[in-house]
Amino acid sequence: MQKPFQTIDYQCPAPHVVRIVLDRPAHRNAQDTRMLYELNEAFDRAAQDDEIKVIILAATGPHFSAGHDLREPDKEEAIGRHRTVGTWCGFACDGAEGQMAREKEMYQGLSERWRNIAKPTIAAVQGRCISGGLMLVWPCDIIVAAQDAQFMDNTVAMGLNGAEYFAHPWELGFRKAKEMLFTADFLSADDAHRLGMVNHVVPVGELGGFTLNLAQRIARKPLFALKLAKESVNNAQDAQGRNGVMNAAFGLHQLAHSHNKLKFGVSIDPSGIDPAMRGKVVLPGLADVPD
């Protein structure tokens, strides 16, 4: 018998379709260590089930995800309670080594792993999707957004060069990627659709039904052909240098962490936080995202 999940819900809403639902609404679906590894386990379960053709990623509550849970109290120890999925080690090491290992495994590593699942994946996004939230939806093959969806990467405001899964140029185009990073402004669902990051924008109340209908249409196709089509398009992206760019950006991200620790004593630059909000420390991954 498969063990139950604590932070996600695993559903089978239609034949050949699995829906994986982020289920920490009180925390705006901020991603702690448990959630990321449970999400990976759920993706594995769906990927290894030969009856499943399409995987939907959704979320409960008003917002898709506030990003990484920066309030997780024991994140350095938490990773030791879960199996690793890559070849990295040294998660408990001091200095830059431990932080880089954790982010290489949990952030860049898991997101890239999900991007390469050999089945079509669809993200259904409502409300705010901030920084680490992008690292859940960008690996998906198709993104359906509710009209209230808003997307943001505000890591530059924290003294970093961007989220660890640096897909921005491929999702938005080069100039809009720079604007998103430089300003840390929200990108609306309509603008994301215009730029090609989002496939469809639908009314909030129709998000679930529209996404399931799309999944069912895809599920009528032969699974082997779907796998081959997905790999063909992914290969086109990779031939453009996506992997090299992403790895280089990840290295710069780690440099920024080390710089901030030397200068400020923490891995982010606190000067980028709105002075009026510094007492609240409103950052991606925290529950201060409003209803």
JOVENHU-V837854 format. One line per field, one symbol per residue. psi: psi as a letter, one per 40 degrees, with the letter a starting at -180 (. if undefined). Layout:
psi->???
This chain:
psi->hhiiideihhigeihehhhhhhffddeffihadddddddddddddddeheehdihhhaiiaeidheaigeehdfdddddeeiiieaeiafdeiiadddddddddddcddddddddehfihihhhhiaihhcdddedddeidihhhideihhihfdddefieiidggeddddeiddddddddddfiihiddddddeedhdihiideeddddddddddddeeihdddddddddddddddddeeddddddddddddddddddddddeeieiheeehhdeeddeghiieieehi.
